[in-house]
Amino acid sequence: MKSIKLALVILLFTNLAWGGGGYIGNYSANPYAPNSSANSYGAGSPFNPNSINNSFGQFGSPYSPNSVTNPYATESPKLYDSQGNYHGQLSSNPYDPDSVSNPYGRYGSRFSPDSINNPFGAGSPYSPDSPNNPYGQGMRMENDQ
């Protein structure tokens, strides 16, 4: 019975420490918003286990399949605006069709209206949802794991 309780505690701790899926913060340039990836004391803290800035966490480690810094990652966080529209995966993988780093893909091209790299589309510095707006809320990052 003790081993079952210990296994449940370990499973719960692992799920809490590694996110367990769902919302992990906002991809934003706003350093004052508490849920912003640019806030080094909030969601962007390098000590936050769910932060994309934590080089030892699952979303910031260059070795994790869920990381934004792993160029071979396939399950990186997904970006959504405030209306729930999908804007690709926050990934450095230039070959993934949904990656914001794929210059020829729908979400990475600087000419696509759905791309955060388009300064006249989803990446406009004047849009409150844009991660390029230093005063906006940015885009919601979600992990599907």
Summary of the structure (lengths in Angstrom):
residues: 145
radius of gyration: 16.0
end to end distance: 29.0
largest distance: 60.0
contacts: 506
relative contact order: 0.16
helix: 11%
strand: 14%
